[in-house]
Amino acid sequence: MKYFNQTLAYLFKYGKGKRFFIFFLLMLPSCAIFAYFFPLSRHFTFFFDYLRTSYYSWGRLWLDFDHSAISLSLSFVGAVITVFAVAYVATVITRHVRVGEFGFPKLLYSVNEGFFPALSVTIALMALILVTHTVYTIFLYMWMRLANKIFGLILSLITFLGLSVAVVYLISSLILWLPIMFYNGLFAFKAMGVAFYKSRTYQRFFFLPNLMHLGILYVVALGAHFTRSVWFVEWILNALAYTYFAVVTLAFSVISYCETESITREDLAKSYFGR
């Protein structure tokens, strides 16, 4: 939990919450788009309605998670905004840790510096979500075909939790991917290999914090499910959960990289000497 505690200190303690608030605002637009079209609370709604719901095909089940043609098209817009937001936020954090200056460089400069790392991570994340959701709905459709609905619900919940843990483990294995590209200038695939190799030693520092983040995400999404009668409240709660997860994960990746590589954090030095 050492890296997790240092991440929370970076976001909330040293800057008195201002850093988190600023990063939160920068990541909010893209997260709000995904929260509107792909709310996590929809999964909990599915489980609560499981016993009285049926689907005539797997494709219908896949699409029922708000994956209409319009939402899939507009998700591309959200992905583009995400690339720019991740590039900018990651550049600000990396620059702060490297030289100890917390500021906001020109947008084009920051995006240019972090565009390809952010693009690589965003594409990989979108692909992971798509593949995971496809596998997930295939199993759900199989369990829904069982004669015993209660048993099918139990298997569906186990599948949901099992895939969640697997995704967290994979994200933890690649948590250093983005900062490795930023610090070393490696191409995406080579940096991915380096990140995966390094994670074998430090996985115990990465997995539990990321699992805790996901737990917080699920708790908020569950609360959003109970507000679904007021659509904008459900949307806001999902957006807040997505944005929190994105900001903390970005900061966690950079802080963890500095710790694993024993890189001196100039943001701490500046704070210590009061400059």
N, C-alpha and C positions, 0 to 999 in steps of 0.2 A: 504493500500500500504506500510505499515511500514516494514513488513517482506520482501517484494519485494525489497525495497530500500536498506535494510541491506544486502540482497543477492548480489545485484549488487555491493555494496561497498566492500563486501568480495572478490568478484571475480576480480573486476577491480580497485578499489580505493586503498585499503590497500596494495595489492601486485603489484600495478602498471600494472595490466593485466597479470602478469606472472602466477598466479594461474589458471586463465581461460585458458590461452594458454596451460599449461601443461595438465590440465584435458581434454581440447579439443583434444589434440594429443592422449591421452589414450582412449578416447571414439570413435575417428574417424574410426578405422578399422571396428568395428562392425556396426556402422551407415552407413559406405560406402557400406557395403554388402547389407543392407536393402534398401538403396537408389538406388542401381543398379537394384535389382530385384522387388522392390515395391516402385517406385517413387511416391511421393505424387502428383507431377505434372500431373500424369496420370488421376487423377480425374478432373482436369481442362480441360485437353484435351478432356475428355469424354463430358463435358458440351458444349465445343465449337463445337464439332462434332455431338451433339445430334440430330439435325434436319435431318441429312443425314445418320443416323446410325440405324440399326435394328438388332435384335437378334432373332433367332428361338427358343431359350430356355433360361431359367434362368441359367442353368449350363454354357452355352456359355458366358453369361454376366459375371458371377462370375470369369471365367477363363480369361476373356479378360483384367482384371486388372493385367496382367503379372503374373498370378498364374499358371504357367506351372509346370509340374512334376519336372523339373530341379530346378526351382526357389524355389519351396516348399521344396525340398530336401536340397538345399544349405542354405535355411533360418535356418535350424537346426544348421549349422555351425556358422551362424551369432548369433544365440541365445546362443550357448556355449561361444563364444567370449564375448558376452554381459554380461554373468554371471561373468566372470573373470574381465572384465573391471569395472563393477558396484561394485563388491566386493572390488577391489583395490582402486578406486576413493572414495567410501564411507568410507573406512577405513582411508584413508589419511585425508579426511575432518573431520571425527569424532575425530581422534587423534589430529589434529590441534586445534580443538575447545576445546577438553578436557584438553590438557596439554600445548598448546601454541607453539608446535614445528611443523613447516611445513617441512616435509621431506618425504622420500620414503623408508619405511621399506621393508624388503625382500618380494619378490613377493609371495612365498609360505606361509609365515606368514600372510600376508594381506589377501590372498585368503582364507586361512583356517579360519581366524577370521570372514570374511564377506560372506563366500560361501553360506550358507543356507539362510540368509536374501536376498542376491542377487538372488539366484535361485528361491525363492518364488515369489519375485517381478517380475522377468523376465517371469516366467511361467504364472503368473496372467495377465501380460501385453499382452503376446502373445495370451492368451485365449480371452482377451477383444477385441483385434484387430480382431481376427477371427470371434467372435460372432457378433461384430458390423458390420463388412464388409458383413457378410452373411445376416443380417437383412437389411442392406443398399441396397444390390443388389436385394433382394426380392421386396422391395418397388420400386426400379428403374424399374424393369421388369414390375411391375404392371402399373406404370405411362407410360411406353413406349408402352403399349398396348392400351392406350387411342387414340381415333380418332383425337383429337385435340393435335397436337404435341407441340404447344406453352404452352398450359395448362399443359401438361405432363412435360415440361422443368421446369416450375415454381414450380410444386409440387416436382420435383426431387431436385431442389435447396433448397427448404424449408426442405426437408428430410435431405439433406446433412448438412445444418446449424443446424437443430434441433438435429440430432445425435451428431454433434460436441459439442454442448453445453452440452448435456447429458453426454458425455464421459468426458468432462472437469470437470463437477460437480462430477462425480464418482472419478476421479483422485484426485480432491481436498478433497474429503471425506476420502481418504486413503493416503494423502500426508505424514502423520506422521508414516505410517506403517513401512517403512524401518528403520528410526532412533529409533523407539520403540524397534525393534528387536535388534538393535545394542547396545542400552543403557541398556535395561532391560533383554535381553536374553530370551524373551518370544518366544514361538513357533508361527509359522506363523498365524494359525487361531485365536489364542488368541490375538496376537498382532494386527491382522486385526480388531477384535472387539473393542479393546481399541482405535485404531486409528479412527474408525468410530464414536465411542461414543464422543471422544474429538472434532471431527470436527464439531459437532453440535453447539458448542460454538464459534469456530474460523473460520467457513466457510467463513464469510465475508472477512477475511484476506487472504484466500487461493484462492477463486474462481476467482476473478477479475485478479490477477496476472497471473494465469494459462491460463485464457482466452486471456490475452494479449500475452502470449508466443505463444499460438496457432495461434493468428492473425499474428504474425511475421512469423511463419512457413508457413502459407497460402500465405502471400505476396511473400515470396521467391519462394515458389512452383509455384505460378502464373507466376513469372518472368521466372522460369525454363521452363514452358510450351512454352513460346515464343522463347526459344532457342533449342527446340527439334530437329531442323534440324541438329544441331551439338550435337551428342549424349553425348559426354563426358562433355560438358558444362552443359547440363541438369543434368547429373549424379552428377557433382561437386556441383551444387547449391542445389540439394536435399540432398546430404550428409552434406553440411554445415548447412542446416536448421535442419536436424535431430540431428546433433551433438550439435548444440547450445541448442536445446530444452532439450536434455538429460543432459548436463552439468548444465544448470541453474536449471532444476527441481531437480537434485540430491542435489545441494547446497541449494536450497530453502527449501527442506524437512528437512535438518539438522538444518539450521538456524531457521526455524519456530519452530522446536521441542524445541530448546534451549529457545526461547522466550516464548513459551506457558508454559513451565515448570519452567521458571525463573532460568535457569541454567546459572551460570557465564561462560561467554565465555573467556577462557584463551588466545585465539588468540588476543583478544582486549587488554587484560591486558599486554601481552608481547609487543604489538605494542605501547601501551601508555607509558610504562616505558623505551622503547628504548632498550630492552634487546634482 
